[in-house]
Amino acid sequence: MARIAYLREKIARTERLAKAILDQQIAQRLQAFAAECGAELQVLTHKAAA
């Protein structure tokens, strides 16, 4: 469960940073990282529900 909470916090922080940053390339990388974390979160929450 700690990993799930960590990922949720990391996604929220990364998305906020991506919105605030002016460099488009870095913002896209941050969004991609948030998406990767989201995919991992989805797998973990699916496992936890099973």
PDB file of N, CA, C and O in Angstrom:
ATOM      1  N   MET A   1       0.810  -1.202   0.000  1.00  0.00           N
ATOM      2  CA  MET A   1       0.000   0.000   0.000  1.00  0.00           C
ATOM      3  C   MET A   1       0.855   1.269   0.000  1.00  0.00           C
ATOM      4  O   MET A   1       0.440   2.301  -0.527  1.00  0.00           O
ATOM      5  N   ALA A   2       2.020   1.190   0.578  1.00  0.00           N
ATOM      6  CA  ALA A   2       2.882   2.367   0.608  1.00  0.00           C
ATOM      7  C   ALA A   2       3.296   2.780  -0.802  1.00  0.00           C
ATOM      8  O   ALA A   2       3.417   3.968  -1.099  1.00  0.00           O
ATOM      9  N   ARG A   3       3.509   1.798  -1.659  1.00  0.00           N
ATOM     10  CA  ARG A   3       3.901   2.094  -3.046  1.00  0.00           C
ATOM     11  C   ARG A   3       2.754   2.790  -3.780  1.00  0.00           C
ATOM     12  O   ARG A   3       2.991   3.685  -4.591  1.00  0.00           O
ATOM     13  N   ILE A   4       1.525   2.387  -3.502  1.00  0.00           N
ATOM     14  CA  ILE A   4       0.361   3.011  -4.133  1.00  0.00           C
ATOM     15  C   ILE A   4       0.275   4.481  -3.735  1.00  0.00           C
ATOM     16  O   ILE A   4       0.075   5.344  -4.589  1.00  0.00           O
ATOM     17  N   ALA A   5       0.424   4.765  -2.457  1.00  0.00           N
ATOM     18  CA  ALA A   5       0.381   6.145  -1.981  1.00  0.00           C
ATOM     19  C   ALA A   5       1.530   6.958  -2.572  1.00  0.00           C
ATOM     20  O   ALA A   5       1.349   8.113  -2.958  1.00  0.00           O
ATOM     21  N   TYR A   6       2.705   6.349  -2.638  1.00  0.00           N
ATOM     22  CA  TYR A   6       3.870   7.011  -3.224  1.00  0.00           C
ATOM     23  C   TYR A   6       3.603   7.375  -4.679  1.00  0.00           C
ATOM     24  O   TYR A   6       3.890   8.494  -5.104  1.00  0.00           O
ATOM     25  N   LEU A   7       3.058   6.438  -5.439  1.00  0.00           N
ATOM     26  CA  LEU A   7       2.797   6.693  -6.857  1.00  0.00           C
ATOM     27  C   LEU A   7       1.746   7.774  -7.044  1.00  0.00           C
ATOM     28  O   LEU A   7       1.891   8.627  -7.920  1.00  0.00           O
ATOM     29  N   ARG A   8       0.698   7.757  -6.245  1.00  0.00           N
ATOM     30  CA  ARG A   8      -0.333   8.794  -6.343  1.00  0.00           C
ATOM     31  C   ARG A   8       0.252  10.182  -6.085  1.00  0.00           C
ATOM     32  O   ARG A   8      -0.054  11.140  -6.795  1.00  0.00           O
ATOM     33  N   GLU A   9       1.092  10.272  -5.066  1.00  0.00           N
ATOM     34  CA  GLU A   9       1.728  11.557  -4.755  1.00  0.00           C
ATOM     35  C   GLU A   9       2.679  11.989  -5.869  1.00  0.00           C
ATOM     36  O   GLU A   9       2.714  13.161  -6.244  1.00  0.00           O
ATOM     37  N   LYS A  10       3.450  11.037  -6.395  1.00  0.00           N
ATOM     38  CA  LYS A  10       4.409  11.333  -7.463  1.00  0.00           C
ATOM     39  C   LYS A  10       3.689  11.800  -8.725  1.00  0.00           C
ATOM     40  O   LYS A  10       4.151  12.725  -9.392  1.00  0.00           O
ATOM     41  N   ILE A  11       2.563  11.171  -9.059  1.00  0.00           N
ATOM     42  CA  ILE A  11       1.788  11.560 -10.233  1.00  0.00           C
ATOM     43  C   ILE A  11       1.265  12.981 -10.069  1.00  0.00           C
ATOM     44  O   ILE A  11       1.388  13.799 -10.981  1.00  0.00           O
ATOM     45  N   ALA A  12       0.687  13.276  -8.916  1.00  0.00           N
ATOM     46  CA  ALA A  12       0.134  14.609  -8.674  1.00  0.00           C
ATOM     47  C   ALA A  12       1.224  15.673  -8.749  1.00  0.00           C
ATOM     48  O   ALA A  12       1.035  16.722  -9.365  1.00  0.00           O
ATOM     49  N   ARG A  13       2.361  15.401  -8.123  1.00  0.00           N
ATOM     50  CA  ARG A  13       3.464  16.371  -8.117  1.00  0.00           C
ATOM     51  C   ARG A  13       4.024  16.580  -9.517  1.00  0.00           C
ATOM     52  O   ARG A  13       4.309  17.710  -9.913  1.00  0.00           O
ATOM     53  N   THR A  14       4.179  15.498 -10.262  1.00  0.00           N
ATOM     54  CA  THR A  14       4.729  15.584 -11.606  1.00  0.00           C
ATOM     55  C   THR A  14       3.798  16.344 -12.545  1.00  0.00           C
ATOM     56  O   THR A  14       4.255  17.151 -13.354  1.00  0.00           O
ATOM     57  N   GLU A  15       2.501  16.089 -12.440  1.00  0.00           N
ATOM     58  CA  GLU A  15       1.537  16.799 -13.296  1.00  0.00           C
ATOM     59  C   GLU A  15       1.502  18.295 -12.966  1.00  0.00           C
ATOM     60  O   GLU A  15       1.402  19.125 -13.869  1.00  0.00           O
ATOM     61  N   ARG A  16       1.582  18.638 -11.688  1.00  0.00           N
ATOM     62  CA  ARG A  16       1.626  20.066 -11.322  1.00  0.00           C
ATOM     63  C   ARG A  16       2.870  20.732 -11.893  1.00  0.00           C
ATOM     64  O   ARG A  16       2.797  21.842 -12.420  1.00  0.00           O
ATOM     65  N   LEU A  17       3.996  20.069 -11.791  1.00  0.00           N
ATOM     66  CA  LEU A  17       5.247  20.617 -12.308  1.00  0.00           C
ATOM     67  C   LEU A  17       5.192  20.769 -13.821  1.00  0.00           C
ATOM     68  O   LEU A  17       5.660  21.770 -14.363  1.00  0.00           O
ATOM     69  N   ALA A  18       4.627  19.790 -14.501  1.00  0.00           N
ATOM     70  CA  ALA A  18       4.527  19.845 -15.967  1.00  0.00           C
ATOM     71  C   ALA A  18       3.673  21.035 -16.411  1.00  0.00           C
ATOM     72  O   ALA A  18       3.954  21.639 -17.446  1.00  0.00           O
ATOM     73  N   LYS A  19       2.645  21.376 -15.648  1.00  0.00           N
ATOM     74  CA  LYS A  19       1.796  22.517 -15.996  1.00  0.00           C
ATOM     75  C   LYS A  19       2.512  23.847 -15.750  1.00  0.00           C
ATOM     76  O   LYS A  19       2.257  24.834 -16.440  1.00  0.00           O
ATOM     77  N   ALA A  20       3.405  23.862 -14.765  1.00  0.00           N
ATOM     78  CA  ALA A  20       4.064  25.114 -14.382  1.00  0.00           C
ATOM     79  C   ALA A  20       5.311  25.413 -15.202  1.00  0.00           C
ATOM     80  O   ALA A  20       5.756  26.560 -15.247  1.00  0.00           O
ATOM     81  N   ILE A  21       5.872  24.420 -15.842  1.00  0.00           N
ATOM     82  CA  ILE A  21       7.150  24.598 -16.527  1.00  0.00           C
ATOM     83  C   ILE A  21       6.925  25.148 -17.937  1.00  0.00           C
ATOM     84  O   ILE A  21       5.933  24.817 -18.587  1.00  0.00           O
ATOM     85  N   LEU A  22       7.831  25.971 -18.397  1.00  0.00           N
ATOM     86  CA  LEU A  22       7.690  26.602 -19.702  1.00  0.00           C
ATOM     87  C   LEU A  22       8.338  25.808 -20.830  1.00  0.00           C
ATOM     88  O   LEU A  22       7.936  25.940 -21.986  1.00  0.00           O
ATOM     89  N   ASP A  23       9.321  24.996 -20.517  1.00  0.00           N
ATOM     90  CA  ASP A  23      10.016  24.203 -21.539  1.00  0.00           C
ATOM     91  C   ASP A  23       9.116  23.043 -21.961  1.00  0.00           C
ATOM     92  O   ASP A  23       8.828  22.148 -21.166  1.00  0.00           O
ATOM     93  N   GLN A  24       8.679  23.067 -23.205  1.00  0.00           N
ATOM     94  CA  GLN A  24       7.712  22.093 -23.699  1.00  0.00           C
ATOM     95  C   GLN A  24       8.271  20.669 -23.697  1.00  0.00           C
ATOM     96  O   GLN A  24       7.544  19.722 -23.397  1.00  0.00           O
ATOM     97  N   GLN A  25       9.526  20.512 -24.022  1.00  0.00           N
ATOM     98  CA  GLN A  25      10.125  19.184 -24.061  1.00  0.00           C
ATOM     99  C   GLN A  25      10.162  18.565 -22.663  1.00  0.00           C
ATOM    100  O   GLN A  25       9.845  17.388 -22.492  1.00  0.00           O
ATOM    101  N   ILE A  26      10.543  19.345 -21.686  1.00  0.00           N
ATOM    102  CA  ILE A  26      10.584  18.836 -20.315  1.00  0.00           C
ATOM    103  C   ILE A  26       9.173  18.551 -19.815  1.00  0.00           C
ATOM    104  O   ILE A  26       8.951  17.559 -19.121  1.00  0.00           O
ATOM    105  N   ALA A  27       8.225  19.406 -20.158  1.00  0.00           N
ATOM    106  CA  ALA A  27       6.834  19.179 -19.760  1.00  0.00           C
ATOM    107  C   ALA A  27       6.318  17.868 -20.345  1.00  0.00           C
ATOM    108  O   ALA A  27       5.595  17.135 -19.669  1.00  0.00           O
ATOM    109  N   GLN A  28       6.675  17.564 -21.581  1.00  0.00           N
ATOM    110  CA  GLN A  28       6.252  16.304 -22.200  1.00  0.00           C
ATOM    111  C   GLN A  28       6.895  15.102 -21.513  1.00  0.00           C
ATOM    112  O   GLN A  28       6.254  14.067 -21.334  1.00  0.00           O
ATOM    113  N   ARG A  29       8.138  15.241 -21.136  1.00  0.00           N
ATOM    114  CA  ARG A  29       8.813  14.154 -20.417  1.00  0.00           C
ATOM    115  C   ARG A  29       8.164  13.917 -19.051  1.00  0.00           C
ATOM    116  O   ARG A  29       7.995  12.777 -18.618  1.00  0.00           O
ATOM    117  N   LEU A  30       7.810  15.005 -18.389  1.00  0.00           N
ATOM    118  CA  LEU A  30       7.148  14.869 -17.091  1.00  0.00           C
ATOM    119  C   LEU A  30       5.788  14.194 -17.244  1.00  0.00           C
ATOM    120  O   LEU A  30       5.417  13.350 -16.429  1.00  0.00           O
ATOM    121  N   GLN A  31       5.048  14.562 -18.284  1.00  0.00           N
ATOM    122  CA  GLN A  31       3.753  13.933 -18.532  1.00  0.00           C
ATOM    123  C   GLN A  31       3.928  12.448 -18.846  1.00  0.00           C
ATOM    124  O   GLN A  31       3.122  11.623 -18.417  1.00  0.00           O
ATOM    125  N   ALA A  32       4.961  12.114 -19.581  1.00  0.00           N
ATOM    126  CA  ALA A  32       5.233  10.713 -19.894  1.00  0.00           C
ATOM    127  C   ALA A  32       5.568   9.930 -18.622  1.00  0.00           C
ATOM    128  O   ALA A  32       5.127   8.794 -18.450  1.00  0.00           O
ATOM    129  N   PHE A  33       6.341  10.542 -17.746  1.00  0.00           N
ATOM    130  CA  PHE A  33       6.678   9.898 -16.480  1.00  0.00           C
ATOM    131  C   PHE A  33       5.417   9.698 -15.635  1.00  0.00           C
ATOM    132  O   PHE A  33       5.236   8.644 -15.025  1.00  0.00           O
ATOM    133  N   ALA A  34       4.555  10.701 -15.603  1.00  0.00           N
ATOM    134  CA  ALA A  34       3.303  10.580 -14.862  1.00  0.00           C
ATOM    135  C   ALA A  34       2.450   9.450 -15.433  1.00  0.00           C
ATOM    136  O   ALA A  34       1.799   8.722 -14.683  1.00  0.00           O
ATOM    137  N   ALA A  35       2.450   9.304 -16.745  1.00  0.00           N
ATOM    138  CA  ALA A  35       1.694   8.224 -17.385  1.00  0.00           C
ATOM    139  C   ALA A  35       2.272   6.856 -17.011  1.00  0.00           C
ATOM    140  O   ALA A  35       1.520   5.913 -16.766  1.00  0.00           O
ATOM    141  N   GLU A  36       3.589   6.746 -16.968  1.00  0.00           N
ATOM    142  CA  GLU A  36       4.223   5.493 -16.552  1.00  0.00           C
ATOM    143  C   GLU A  36       3.860   5.153 -15.115  1.00  0.00           C
ATOM    144  O   GLU A  36       3.549   4.003 -14.804  1.00  0.00           O
ATOM    145  N   CYS A  37       3.898   6.138 -14.251  1.00  0.00           N
ATOM    146  CA  CYS A  37       3.511   5.923 -12.860  1.00  0.00           C
ATOM    147  C   CYS A  37       2.040   5.525 -12.770  1.00  0.00           C
ATOM    148  O   CYS A  37       1.668   4.668 -11.970  1.00  0.00           O
ATOM    149  N   GLY A  38       1.217   6.150 -13.590  1.00  0.00           N
ATOM    150  CA  GLY A  38      -0.201   5.819 -13.622  1.00  0.00           C
ATOM    151  C   GLY A  38      -0.439   4.380 -14.052  1.00  0.00           C
ATOM    152  O   GLY A  38      -1.312   3.704 -13.508  1.00  0.00           O
ATOM    153  N   ALA A  39       0.327   3.912 -15.018  1.00  0.00           N
ATOM    154  CA  ALA A  39       0.197   2.525 -15.472  1.00  0.00           C
ATOM    155  C   ALA A  39       0.599   1.558 -14.354  1.00  0.00           C
ATOM    156  O   ALA A  39      -0.068   0.548 -14.133  1.00  0.00           O
ATOM    157  N   GLU A  40       1.683   1.870 -13.659  1.00  0.00           N
ATOM    158  CA  GLU A  40       2.107   1.028 -12.547  1.00  0.00           C
ATOM    159  C   GLU A  40       1.076   1.056 -11.425  1.00  0.00           C
ATOM    160  O   GLU A  40       0.791   0.029 -10.808  1.00  0.00           O
ATOM    161  N   LEU A  41       0.526   2.221 -11.168  1.00  0.00           N
ATOM    162  CA  LEU A  41      -0.504   2.360 -10.139  1.00  0.00           C
ATOM    163  C   LEU A  41      -1.722   1.513 -10.480  1.00  0.00           C
ATOM    164  O   LEU A  41      -2.302   0.869  -9.606  1.00  0.00           O
ATOM    165  N   GLN A  42      -2.098   1.516 -11.726  1.00  0.00           N
ATOM    166  CA  GLN A  42      -3.246   0.738 -12.176  1.00  0.00           C
ATOM    167  C   GLN A  42      -3.001  -0.760 -11.946  1.00  0.00           C
ATOM    168  O   GLN A  42      -3.898  -1.475 -11.500  1.00  0.00           O
ATOM    169  N   VAL A  43      -1.802  -1.224 -12.247  1.00  0.00           N
ATOM    170  CA  VAL A  43      -1.468  -2.635 -12.034  1.00  0.00           C
ATOM    171  C   VAL A  43      -1.518  -2.973 -10.545  1.00  0.00           C
ATOM    172  O   VAL A  43      -2.071  -4.000 -10.151  1.00  0.00           O
ATOM    173  N   LEU A  44      -0.938  -2.103  -9.725  1.00  0.00           N
ATOM    174  CA  LEU A  44      -0.903  -2.372  -8.282  1.00  0.00           C
ATOM    175  C   LEU A  44      -2.295  -2.346  -7.665  1.00  0.00           C
ATOM    176  O   LEU A  44      -2.607  -3.180  -6.815  1.00  0.00           O
ATOM    177  N   THR A  45      -3.136  -1.403  -8.081  1.00  0.00           N
ATOM    178  CA  THR A  45      -4.480  -1.346  -7.498  1.00  0.00           C
ATOM    179  C   THR A  45      -5.319  -2.519  -7.973  1.00  0.00           C
ATOM    180  O   THR A  45      -6.197  -2.987  -7.248  1.00  0.00           O
ATOM    181  N   HIS A  46      -5.058  -3.002  -9.188  1.00  0.00           N
ATOM    182  CA  HIS A  46      -5.755  -4.197  -9.671  1.00  0.00           C
ATOM    183  C   HIS A  46      -5.361  -5.408  -8.851  1.00  0.00           C
ATOM    184  O   HIS A  46      -6.216  -6.221  -8.501  1.00  0.00           O
ATOM    185  N   LYS A  47      -4.073  -5.544  -8.537  1.00  0.00           N
ATOM    186  CA  LYS A  47      -3.593  -6.647  -7.724  1.00  0.00           C
ATOM    187  C   LYS A  47      -4.148  -6.566  -6.302  1.00  0.00           C
ATOM    188  O   LYS A  47      -4.504  -7.582  -5.705  1.00  0.00           O
ATOM    189  N   ALA A  48      -4.218  -5.352  -5.770  1.00  0.00           N
ATOM    190  CA  ALA A  48      -4.714  -5.166  -4.405  1.00  0.00           C
ATOM    191  C   ALA A  48      -6.197  -5.490  -4.306  1.00  0.00           C
ATOM    192  O   ALA A  48      -6.665  -5.964  -3.271  1.00  0.00           O
ATOM    193  N   ALA A  49      -6.930  -5.237  -5.370  1.00  0.00           N
ATOM    194  CA  ALA A  49      -8.364  -5.502  -5.379  1.00  0.00           C
ATOM    195  C   ALA A  49      -8.655  -6.991  -5.535  1.00  0.00           C
ATOM    196  O   ALA A  49      -9.722  -7.461  -5.140  1.00  0.00           O
ATOM    197  N   ALA A  50      -7.723  -7.725  -6.102  1.00  0.00           N
ATOM    198  CA  ALA A  50      -7.961  -9.160  -6.370  1.00  0.00           C
ATOM    199  C   ALA A  50      -7.753 -10.018  -5.154  1.00  0.00           C
ATOM    200  O   ALA A  50      -7.914 -11.237  -5.223  1.00  0.00           O
TER     201      ALA A  50
END
